[in-house]
Amino acid sequence: MLYTRCAFCSAIGPLMCAGTLFPHQPLAAVQTPYGAVCPGCGSVMTGFLCPHCMTQQYLLLSGASAPAMPGANQAYAPVVQAKQGASRSKLMQLFEDIATPVARELGKAVAQAAFGQQPSGQNSTWQQSSWGQW
């Protein structure tokens, strides 16, 4: 079963679809290489509306195709797969496991955008740039 955590209120719950293409009874979404898919209507879910705080956000699935680059007004809700009825502590650990590599890649993307180079801890290339030459 797929679980999601709201980026705003931190509410955790199963990822359900009640009909994107046509209304149907709520069904649990399943994970595919393309992202979360509804088994009822077959639509690929790219976002969801949090039932607690009513905010729209994009889904961030591990192993699925990468979402668009985050912008100023885009929120991403992480999605993890766990057994039905998993404990809150187990789900929190899974959400932490998905957040660490995402934060690392986001930091690399910010450094690339700001400085035009990949950050490297062992061989700095800043001396080779025009900024490093006096």
C-alpha positions in Angstrom: 0.0 0.0 0.0 1.2 3.5 -0.8 1.3 6.1 2.0 1.8 9.8 1.6 2.8 12.6 4.0 1.5 16.1 3.5 4.2 18.7 2.9 2.2 21.3 4.9 0.4 19.6 7.9 2.5 16.3 8.0 -0.6 14.2 8.0 0.1 10.6 6.9 -2.4 8.4 5.2 -2.9 6.0 2.3 -2.8 7.3 -1.2 -6.3 6.9 -2.6 -8.1 7.8 -5.8 -11.8 8.5 -6.1 -11.8 9.1 -9.8 -9.7 11.3 -11.9 -11.2 10.3 -15.3 -14.5 9.2 -14.0 -15.9 9.0 -10.4 -15.6 5.6 -8.7 -15.3 4.2 -5.2 -12.0 5.2 -3.4 -9.3 2.7 -4.3 -5.7 2.5 -3.1 -3.1 3.6 -5.7 -0.4 1.2 -6.8 3.2 1.9 -7.7 4.5 1.5 -11.2 7.7 2.8 -13.0 5.6 5.7 -14.2 4.4 6.7 -10.7 1.3 6.1 -8.7 -1.5 4.7 -10.8 -5.2 4.1 -9.9 -6.3 0.5 -10.5 -9.9 1.7 -11.1 -9.5 4.5 -13.7 -5.9 3.8 -14.8 -4.8 7.4 -14.4 -1.3 8.3 -13.4 -1.5 10.4 -10.2 0.9 13.3 -10.2 -0.6 15.1 -7.3 -3.1 14.9 -4.5 -5.3 17.0 -2.3 -4.6 16.6 1.4 -7.8 15.6 3.2 -6.7 17.3 6.4 -5.5 20.8 5.3 -6.9 20.8 1.7 -3.7 21.8 0.0 -2.8 20.5 -3.5 0.7 19.1 -3.9 2.8 17.0 -6.3 3.7 13.4 -5.4 7.4 12.4 -4.9 7.8 8.6 -5.4 11.1 6.8 -5.0 12.0 4.9 -8.2 9.5 6.8 -10.4 10.4 9.2 -13.1 11.6 12.5 -11.6 9.2 15.3 -11.0 9.6 18.8 -12.4 12.2 21.0 -10.7 10.7 22.5 -7.6 9.6 26.1 -8.0 8.7 28.7 -5.5 5.1 27.6 -5.2 5.4 23.9 -5.7 5.1 21.5 -2.8 6.0 17.8 -2.9 4.5 15.1 -0.8 6.7 12.0 -0.4 5.1 8.6 -1.1 6.4 5.4 0.4 5.3 1.8 0.1 4.6 -0.2 3.2 2.3 -3.0 4.4 -1.3 -2.2 5.1 -1.6 -1.1 8.8 2.0 -0.2 9.2 2.9 1.7 12.4 3.5 5.4 12.4 7.1 5.0 13.5 7.7 2.6 10.6 6.2 5.1 8.1 8.2 8.0 9.6 11.4 6.0 9.1 10.5 5.3 5.4 9.7 9.0 4.9 13.1 9.9 6.3 14.8 7.4 4.1 13.3 9.0 1.0 14.0 12.6 2.1 17.7 12.2 2.6 18.7 11.4 -1.1 16.1 14.0 -2.3 17.7 16.7 -0.2 21.2 15.7 -1.4 20.2 15.9 -5.0 18.3 19.2 -4.5 21.5 20.7 -3.0 23.5 19.6 -6.0 20.9 21.1 -8.3 21.0 24.4 -6.4 24.8 24.5 -6.5 24.8 23.7 -10.2 22.3 26.5 -10.9 24.1 29.0 -8.7 27.7 28.3 -9.6 27.5 26.4 -12.9 29.4 23.4 -11.6 29.0 20.2 -9.7 30.1 20.4 -6.1 32.9 18.1 -5.2 34.3 17.5 -1.8 37.7 16.1 -2.9 38.9 18.0 -5.9 37.7 21.6 -6.0 37.4 23.2 -9.4 36.8 26.7 -8.2 40.5 27.6 -8.6 40.2 26.7 -12.3 37.2 29.1 -12.9 37.6 32.7 -13.8 36.6 33.6 -10.2 39.7 31.9 -8.9 42.1 33.7 -11.1 43.4 37.1 -9.9 
